[in-house]
Each structure stands twice: as C-alpha cells, then as structure tokens.
C-alpha cells in the first residue's frame, strides 16, 4: 500500500502484550510444541535471530518472518492466525 507521499504503509499484527510485527513479513505462525519447532527456536537463539516477545510467559506461538527471524509470543498460534486473516481481509 502506498500513501499520498509515496511512503510504504505497513500493517502491524498484534502478537500480544503491546508487541506487534509487520504483517507483510510473516511467513508462518506455528505452535511451539513439536521437536522441529524447538530445534528452530534453539538455532535462532544461537544465531541471534530470536526475538522473545512472550514477556516472560509460556511460549504459545512461534512466528517466522521472511528475514528468517523467529519471534516467540505468549498468545495462542490460532489467535494470532485469526488476527492475521482479519488484517488481510480488511486490507
């Protein structure tokens, strides 16, 4: 989306507790329970690509971006997915 001034407008996706991500950059929203997701989180931490937006709470969703960053959220993956779909439908 372009504004009148030619600047790119970004749609922000609420991932809980005042944290947002740019919706257009999201590649996947997944639950953190499986072994591959735990491995992905550990690798991202080692490579300094992990963003912990869970605010000390239990991780309930992992968000993967197109820049290969891994973002942890305390909000359920299904809830974030619903918010993402609502943003896409309104935009």
C-alpha positions in Angstrom: 0.0 0.0 0.0 1.4 3.4 -0.9 0.3 6.6 0.8 0.0 10.0 -0.9 3.6 10.8 0.0 4.9 7.6 -1.6 5.9 6.1 1.8 5.2 2.4 2.2 2.5 1.9 4.8 2.9 -1.2 7.0 0.1 -3.2 8.6 1.0 -4.2 12.1 -0.1 -7.6 13.6 -0.7 -7.6 17.3 1.2 -10.6 18.9 0.2 -9.7 22.5 1.3 -7.5 25.4 1.8 -4.4 23.3 4.1 -6.2 20.8 3.5 -6.1 17.0 5.1 -7.4 13.9 4.8 -6.2 10.3 2.1 -8.5 8.9 3.6 -8.5 5.4 6.8 -10.0 6.7 5.2 -13.0 8.4 5.9 -16.3 6.7 4.4 -18.8 9.3 2.6 -18.8 12.6 3.1 -22.2 14.3 2.6 -23.8 17.7 5.9 -24.4 19.6 5.3 -28.0 20.8 7.0 -30.1 18.2 10.7 -31.1 18.2 11.4 -29.3 14.9 10.0 -26.1 16.3 12.1 -26.4 19.5 15.1 -27.0 17.3 14.2 -24.0 15.2 14.0 -21.8 18.3 17.3 -23.1 19.7 19.1 -22.5 16.3 17.6 -19.0 16.1 18.8 -18.2 19.6 22.4 -19.4 18.8 22.4 -17.3 15.6 21.0 -14.2 17.3 17.8 -14.3 15.2 15.4 -14.9 18.1 13.0 -12.2 19.4 11.3 -13.1 22.6 8.0 -11.2 22.8 6.5 -13.5 25.4 7.2 -11.1 28.3 8.3 -14.0 30.5 5.2 -16.0 29.9 4.9 -19.5 28.4 5.5 -19.5 24.6 2.3 -20.4 22.8 3.3 -19.4 19.2 6.3 -19.1 17.1 6.2 -16.6 14.2 8.7 -16.9 11.4 9.5 -13.9 9.2 10.8 -13.5 5.7 14.1 -12.3 7.2 14.4 -15.7 8.9 13.9 -14.2 12.4 12.0 -16.3 14.9 9.6 -14.4 17.2 8.1 -16.0 20.4 4.7 -15.0 21.6 2.6 -15.9 24.6 -0.6 -15.7 22.6 -2.0 -18.9 21.0 -1.0 -19.5 17.4 -4.6 -19.9 16.4 -5.5 -16.5 17.9 -2.6 -14.8 16.0 -3.6 -16.5 12.8 -7.1 -15.2 13.2 -5.8 -11.7 13.7 -3.6 -12.1 10.6 -6.6 -13.3 8.5 -8.7 -10.4 9.7 -6.0 -7.9 8.7 -5.6 -9.5 5.3 -9.4 -9.4 4.7 -9.7 -5.8 5.7 -6.7 -4.7 3.6 
